[in-house]
Amino acid sequence: MAAIHDSAARGFERGVADYERGRPGYPPEAVDLLARELEIGPGTTVLDLAAGSGKFTRALVRCGAHTIAVEPVNGMRAALARSLPQVEALEGTAESIPLADGSVDAVTVAQAFHWFDGGRALPEIHRVLRPSGRLGLIWNRRDARSERQRRLSAIVDPYRGDVPAYATSAWRRAFEESALFSPLEERRFQHVVEADVEGLVARVASISFISVLPDDERERVLERVRELGPGPLEHVTDVYWCSRV
């Protein structure tokens, strides 16, 4: 995030525990695809950019790569450092990465590129990548075909306002206007996770624009979420990758 979006900074700072509790992980086949396409493994160095509390960083560590995490939100970065002490956790943003030129083999961004100033972030990512280094993006999104997810969206989405959203695809414009990377390739995976009531509540509480609501309004939203009860949450995991030119 650039001058990190104010609601995001406040919301994610407040919602660290909910983020860890409620956000889904990523399907193994999606992680395997990115590891293969980005050539992540022992002997390589990968940067997880806007790493949050480390939900995706854990998957990179399991790939055997030397992993660096950059995250601007203090609470998120502290949570990552506690759970992944073997990862070098640095303060920074996508538009100002605290690494030397050509210092990493791959960059990953999970659930975050839509927050970036893409026109500034892509040159920075290009700078820290080695020649022919690779960039991977991944998002879990609610599956709109699911009745349960549609009911959840009806509760949450009225509060979104002007907060950047992956679903608008506005983030793609930076790639379309840049000659620094090859065209994006993409794959989709179904991803269903079981959520108990408190896990579902934590998932919604972790959303930045819900986290910053006044306490009474936030509790009203979460009470409506509790009424949905436990059950499966259907997601689609979208994976993109490209190479440094």
GUZALUM-66657 format. One line per 8 residues: their letters; for each residue x negated, y negated, z negated of N, C-alpha, C. Coordinates in steps of 0.05 Angstrom, whole numbers, plus 5000, padded with zeros to 4 digits. Layout:
% GUZALUM-66657
a> X Y Z X Y Z X Y Z; ... $
% end
This chain:
% GUZALUM-66657
maaihdsa> 4983 5023 5000 5000 5000 5000 4982 4975 5000; 4991 4955 5013 4974 4931 5017 4974 4916 4991; 4983 4891 4992 4990 4878 4967 5015 4895 4960; 5010 4916 4944 5030 4937 4941 5057 4926 4935; 5077 4936 4950 5105 4927 4948 5112 4926 4918; 5123 4903 4909 5127 4898 4881 5144 4919 4868; 5167 4926 4881 5185 4945 4869 5172 4973 4868; 5155 4979 4887 5141 5005 4887 5122 5006 4864 $
argfergv> 5106 4984 4860 5086 4984 4839 5100 4987 4812; 5121 4972 4807 5134 4974 4781 5149 5000 4778; 5162 5009 4799 5177 5034 4798 5160 5058 4794; 5138 5060 4809 5121 5083 4806 5106 5083 4780; 5099 5059 4770 5085 5057 4744 5104 5068 4722; 5129 5061 4724 5148 5069 4703 5156 5098 4706; 5155 5108 4730 5166 5135 4736 5146 5157 4739; 5122 5155 4728 5101 5175 4732 5110 5203 4723 $
adyergrp> 5121 5205 4698 5129 5231 4688 5151 5243 4704; 5170 5226 4712 5192 5236 4729 5182 5245 4756; 5163 5231 4767 5151 5238 4793 5139 5266 4791; 5123 5271 4770 5111 5297 4767 5132 5319 4763; 5152 5313 4747 5173 5333 4741 5191 5338 4764; 5199 5317 4779 5221 5320 4797 5214 5322 4827; 5191 5312 4835 5184 5313 4864 5177 5341 4872; 5187 5350 4896 5179 5377 4905 5150 5378 4914 $
gyppeavd> 5139 5402 4913 5113 5406 4926 5117 5409 4956; 5099 5422 4969 5099 5424 4998 5098 5453 5007; 5112 5461 5027 5112 5490 5035 5084 5499 5043; 5076 5522 5035 5049 5532 5041 5043 5532 5071; 5062 5538 5088 5057 5539 5116 5051 5511 5127; 5063 5490 5115 5057 5463 5124 5028 5455 5115; 5021 5462 5091 4994 5457 5081 4974 5471 5098; 4979 5497 5104 4961 5513 5121 4957 5500 5148 $
llarelei> 4979 5490 5160 4977 5477 5186 4959 5453 5185; 4963 5436 5165 4946 5412 5163 4917 5419 5158; 4912 5439 5140 4885 5447 5135 4871 5457 5160; 4886 5471 5177 4875 5482 5202 4870 5459 5222; 4889 5442 5226 4887 5421 5246 4867 5400 5238; 4864 5395 5212 4845 5375 5202 4818 5387 5196; 4817 5414 5199 4792 5428 5193 4782 5423 5165; 4801 5425 5146 4795 5421 5118 4787 5448 5105 $
gpgttvld> 4765 5448 5091 4756 5473 5078 4730 5468 5064; 4717 5490 5054 4691 5487 5041 4671 5473 5059; 4656 5455 5047 4636 5440 5062 4646 5415 5075; 4672 5409 5072 4683 5384 5084 4692 5366 5061; 4694 5340 5067 4703 5320 5049 4729 5308 5059; 4750 5308 5042 4776 5298 5050 4785 5276 5031; 4796 5255 5042 4807 5233 5026 4838 5236 5026; 4850 5238 5002 4879 5237 4999 4886 5208 4992 $
laagsgkf> 4898 5194 5010 4903 5165 5008 4931 5160 4997; 4933 5141 4978 4958 5137 4964 4967 5163 4951; 4949 5175 4936 4952 5202 4926 4973 5205 4904; 4982 5183 4893 5002 5185 4871 4991 5201 4848; 5008 5219 4837 5000 5235 4814 4985 5260 4822; 4981 5264 4848 4966 5287 4857 4982 5310 4867; 5008 5306 4874 5025 5328 4883 5013 5342 4908; 5003 5326 4927 4991 5339 4951 4961 5344 4947 $
tralvrcg> 4948 5327 4930 4919 5331 4925 4913 5359 4915; 4931 5370 4899 4927 5398 4889 4923 5418 4912; 4939 5414 4933 4937 5433 4956 4910 5430 4969; 4900 5405 4971 4874 5401 4983 4851 5414 4967; 4853 5412 4941 4833 5424 4923 4833 5454 4928; 4857 5466 4931 4858 5495 4935 4846 5503 4962; 4844 5485 4981 4831 5491 5006 4801 5492 5004; 4790 5484 4982 4761 5486 4977 4745 5462 4986 $
ahtiavep> 4758 5441 4996 4744 5417 5005 4736 5399 4981; 4715 5383 4985 4709 5362 4966 4730 5341 4969; 4745 5335 4948 4769 5318 4951 4766 5292 4936; 4772 5270 4949 4772 5243 4938 4801 5233 4939; 4810 5221 4918 4837 5210 4917 4835 5179 4913; 4850 5165 4929 4852 5135 4926 4881 5129 4920; 4886 5114 4899 4913 5108 4890 4914 5081 4876; 4932 5062 4884 4932 5036 4872 4946 5033 4845 $
vngmraal> 4965 5051 4839 4981 5049 4815 4967 5062 4791; 4961 5046 4771 4944 5056 4749 4955 5081 4736; 4981 5081 4730 4993 5104 4716 4992 5130 4733; 4997 5127 4759 4995 5150 4777 4966 5160 4778; 4947 5142 4780 4919 5150 4783 4910 5164 4757; 4919 5154 4734 4911 5166 4709 4922 5194 4706; 4947 5198 4715 4959 5225 4714 4944 5244 4732; 4936 5235 4756 4920 5251 4774 4894 5259 4761 $
arslpqve> 4880 5240 4749 4854 5245 4737 4856 5265 4714; 4879 5264 4699 4882 5283 4677 4886 5312 4688; 4902 5314 4708 4909 5341 4718 4888 5353 4737; 4872 5335 4750 4853 5344 4770 4826 5331 4764; 4813 5338 4742 4788 5325 4735 4765 5329 4755; 4768 5349 4772 4747 5354 4792 4749 5336 4816; 4771 5320 4817 4775 5302 4840 4765 5274 4832; 4751 5261 4850 4742 5234 4846 4766 5215 4852 $
alegtaes> 4777 5203 4831 4800 5186 4833 4793 5157 4832; 4798 5142 4854 4789 5114 4857 4813 5096 4860; 4810 5072 4849 4830 5051 4854 4826 5039 4881; 4847 5036 4896 4845 5024 4923 4871 5026 4938; 4872 5015 4961 4896 5016 4978 4888 5025 5006; 4908 5031 5022 4903 5040 5050 4890 5018 5066; 4894 4993 5059 4883 4970 5074 4856 4961 5063; 4848 4973 5041 4821 4967 5029 4811 4992 5015 $
ipladgsv> 4800 5010 5030 4791 5036 5020 4763 5033 5008; 4759 5041 4983 4733 5037 4970 4713 5059 4977; 4709 5064 5003 4690 5084 5012 4673 5073 5034; 4650 5085 5038 4631 5076 5059 4641 5084 5087; 4631 5071 5107 4637 5078 5135 4629 5107 5140; 4646 5122 5155 4640 5149 5163 4634 5168 5140; 4648 5166 5118 4641 5182 5095 4659 5206 5090; 4681 5209 5106 4699 5232 5102 4705 5246 5128 $
davtvaqa> 4711 5272 5127 4718 5287 5150 4747 5285 5158; 4764 5281 5138 4793 5280 5142 4806 5262 5122; 4829 5250 5130 4845 5234 5112 4873 5246 5113; 4885 5249 5089 4913 5257 5088 4930 5235 5074; 4955 5233 5082 4973 5215 5069 5000 5229 5065; 5008 5233 5040 5033 5247 5034 5053 5228 5023; 5077 5227 5035 5099 5211 5026 5093 5181 5024; 5075 5171 5040 5066 5143 5034 5061 5126 5058 $
fhwfdggr> 5056 5136 5082 5047 5118 5104 5067 5096 5109; 5093 5101 5105 5113 5081 5110 5111 5056 5092; 5096 5059 5070 5091 5037 5052 5068 5019 5062; 5051 5029 5080 5027 5015 5088 5033 4992 5108; 5015 4973 5108 5013 4955 5131 4997 4970 5152; 5011 4983 5170 4998 5001 5189 4977 4988 5206; 4981 4963 5214 4962 4949 5231 4935 4945 5217; 4935 4943 5191 4911 4941 5175 4901 4968 5165 $
alpeihrv> 4919 4986 5159 4911 5011 5148 4896 5029 5168; 4906 5030 5193 4893 5048 5213 4864 5041 5218; 4857 5015 5221 4828 5009 5224 4812 5017 5200; 4823 5015 5176 4808 5023 5152 4805 5054 5151; 4825 5068 5158 4823 5097 5159 4803 5105 5181; 4804 5092 5204 4785 5098 5225 4756 5092 5215; 4753 5071 5200 4726 5064 5190 4714 5085 5172; 4730 5096 5154 4718 5115 5135 4716 5144 5146 $
lrpsgrlg> 4729 5149 5168 4727 5175 5181 4701 5178 5197; 4690 5202 5196 4667 5208 5213 4676 5210 5242; 4658 5208 5262 4666 5211 5290 4681 5238 5293; 4703 5237 5308 4722 5259 5312 4735 5269 5286; 4734 5253 5265 4749 5259 5241 4779 5259 5247; 4795 5269 5228 4823 5273 5234 4841 5261 5211; 4865 5254 5219 4884 5242 5200 4910 5259 5200; 4920 5265 5176 4944 5280 5174 4964 5266 5156 $
liwnrrda> 4990 5267 5164 5012 5255 5149 5032 5276 5143; 5044 5275 5119 5065 5294 5112 5086 5280 5095; 5111 5287 5101 5134 5277 5085 5153 5300 5080; 5164 5302 5055 5188 5316 5050 5211 5297 5052; 5232 5304 5067 5256 5287 5069 5281 5304 5063; 5302 5291 5054 5327 5305 5048 5338 5315 5075; 5347 5340 5074 5360 5352 5098 5388 5342 5100; 5394 5325 5120 5420 5312 5122 5442 5333 5129 $
rserqrrl> 5435 5357 5136 5455 5377 5142 5466 5390 5116; 5453 5385 5094 5460 5397 5068 5482 5379 5054; 5504 5391 5047 5525 5377 5033 5514 5366 5006; 5498 5382 4992 5487 5373 4967 5469 5349 4970; 5453 5349 4991 5435 5326 4996 5451 5302 5005; 5473 5306 5020 5489 5283 5028 5503 5270 5004; 5511 5286 4985 5523 5275 4960 5502 5260 4944; 5478 5270 4944 5456 5256 4930 5450 5230 4943 $
saivdpyr> 5449 5230 4970 5443 5205 4985 5465 5184 4980; 5490 5193 4977 5512 5174 4973 5508 5160 4946; 5496 5173 4927 5491 5161 4900 5467 5142 4902; 5446 5150 4916 5421 5136 4915 5419 5113 4935; 5427 5118 4960 5420 5099 4981 5432 5071 4979; 5454 5067 4966 5464 5039 4963 5445 5021 4948; 5425 5032 4933 5407 5016 4918 5381 5010 4933; 5378 5021 4957 5352 5019 4971 5344 4990 4978 $
gdvpayat> 5363 4974 4987 5356 4947 4995 5336 4947 5018; 5315 4930 5016 5296 4927 5038 5271 4944 5033; 5272 4963 5015 5249 4980 5009 5241 4996 5034; 5216 4996 5042 5208 5012 5066 5216 5041 5064; 5224 5052 5087 5234 5079 5088 5221 5095 5111; 5213 5119 5105 5203 5136 5126 5223 5141 5148; 5249 5144 5141 5269 5151 5160 5273 5130 5182; 5266 5105 5178 5269 5085 5199 5250 5088 5222 $
sawrrafe> 5228 5103 5218 5207 5107 5238 5192 5082 5245; 5196 5060 5229 5181 5035 5234 5151 5040 5232; 5143 5059 5215 5115 5065 5211 5101 5074 5236; 5116 5085 5255 5104 5095 5280 5092 5073 5297; 5102 5049 5294 5094 5026 5311 5064 5022 5310; 5052 5025 5287 5023 5021 5284 5008 5040 5302; 5017 5065 5304 5004 5085 5320 5008 5079 5350; 5032 5070 5357 5037 5064 5385 5021 5040 5395 $
esalfspl> 5014 5022 5377 5000 4998 5384 4969 5000 5380; 4960 5023 5371 4932 5027 5365 4919 5046 5385; 4894 5040 5393 4878 5058 5410 4857 5072 5393; 4859 5072 5367 4839 5083 5349 4842 5113 5345; 4866 5123 5351 4872 5151 5346 4887 5164 5369; 4884 5190 5372 4898 5204 5393 4928 5204 5387; 4945 5211 5406 4974 5211 5401 4980 5231 5378; 5001 5224 5363 5009 5241 5341 5021 5267 5351 $
eerrfqhv> 5013 5289 5339 5026 5315 5343 5043 5320 5318; 5064 5337 5320 5081 5340 5298 5094 5368 5297; 5100 5376 5272 5115 5401 5267 5134 5396 5244; 5155 5412 5243 5175 5411 5221 5178 5438 5208; 5183 5437 5182 5187 5462 5167 5211 5458 5148; 5226 5479 5145 5247 5479 5125 5235 5484 5097; 5245 5470 5078 5234 5472 5051 5256 5469 5030; 5263 5492 5018 5284 5493 4998 5272 5497 4971 $
veadvegl> 5280 5480 4952 5270 5483 4924 5294 5485 4906; 5292 5502 4885 5312 5504 4865 5308 5481 4844; 5330 5468 4838 5328 5445 4819 5349 5449 4796; 5339 5451 4771 5358 5450 4749 5367 5421 4746; 5385 5417 4727 5397 5390 4725 5376 5369 4718; 5359 5375 4698 5339 5355 4690 5318 5351 4712; 5312 5372 4727 5294 5368 4750 5306 5350 4771; 5332 5353 4776 5346 5336 4795 5347 5307 4786 $
varvasis> 5352 5304 4760 5353 5277 4748 5325 5264 4751; 5304 5279 4745 5277 5269 4747 5270 5261 4776; 5280 5277 4795 5275 5271 4823 5286 5244 4830; 5310 5238 4822 5323 5212 4828 5310 5190 4811; 5304 5195 4786 5292 5175 4769 5264 5167 4779; 5251 5185 4795 5224 5178 4805 5225 5160 4829; 5248 5155 4841 5250 5138 4864 5245 5109 4855; 5227 5095 4868 5218 5069 4858 5241 5050 4853 $
fisvlpdd> 5260 5048 4872 5281 5028 4869 5303 5037 4849; 5303 5062 4841 5320 5070 4819 5306 5065 4793; 5280 5071 4792 5265 5068 4767 5266 5039 4757; 5267 5019 4775 5266 4991 4766 5293 4979 4759; 5315 4995 4762 5341 4985 4755 5343 4978 4725; 5360 4959 4717 5365 4955 4689 5373 4982 4676; 5365 4985 4651 5369 5011 4638 5398 5021 4639; 5417 5004 4634 5445 5014 4634 5454 5023 4662 $
erervler> 5446 5008 4682 5454 5015 4709 5439 5041 4718; 5414 5043 4711 5399 5067 4717 5411 5091 4704; 5420 5089 4680 5433 5111 4666 5459 5119 4679; 5474 5100 4690 5499 5106 4704 5493 5122 4729; 5472 5114 4743 5464 5129 4767 5456 5158 4760; 5440 5161 4739 5430 5187 4732 5452 5205 4721; 5472 5193 4709 5495 5208 4699 5511 5220 4723; 5514 5204 4744 5527 5214 4768 5511 5237 4780 $
vrelgpgp> 5484 5235 4779 5467 5257 4789 5471 5282 4772; 5473 5279 4746 5477 5302 4728 5502 5318 4736; 5522 5303 4745 5547 5316 4752 5545 5335 4776; 5524 5332 4791 5520 5350 4814 5512 5378 4805; 5501 5380 4781 5494 5406 4770 5469 5418 4783; 5461 5442 4774 5437 5455 4785 5443 5468 4812; 5421 5474 4827 5425 5487 4852 5402 5481 4871; 5403 5492 4895 5381 5488 4914 5382 5460 4926 $
lehvtdvy> 5359 5450 4932 5356 5424 4947 5342 5430 4973; 5356 5425 4995 5345 5431 5021 5330 5406 5032; 5305 5411 5040 5288 5390 5052 5279 5398 5079; 5270 5379 5094 5254 5384 5118 5227 5371 5113; 5206 5386 5118 5179 5375 5115 5168 5369 5142; 5162 5343 5147 5151 5334 5173 5121 5331 5170; 5107 5342 5189 5077 5341 5189 5068 5329 5215; 5049 5310 5213 5037 5297 5236 5007 5298 5234 $
wcsrv> 4993 5298 5257 4964 5297 5256 4954 5285 5282; 4930 5273 5280 4917 5261 5303 4887 5260 5297; 4871 5252 5318 4842 5251 5315 4832 5223 5319; 4811 5216 5306 4797 5191 5310 4785 5190 5338; 4789 5167 5351 4779 5164 5378 4753 5148 5377 $
% end
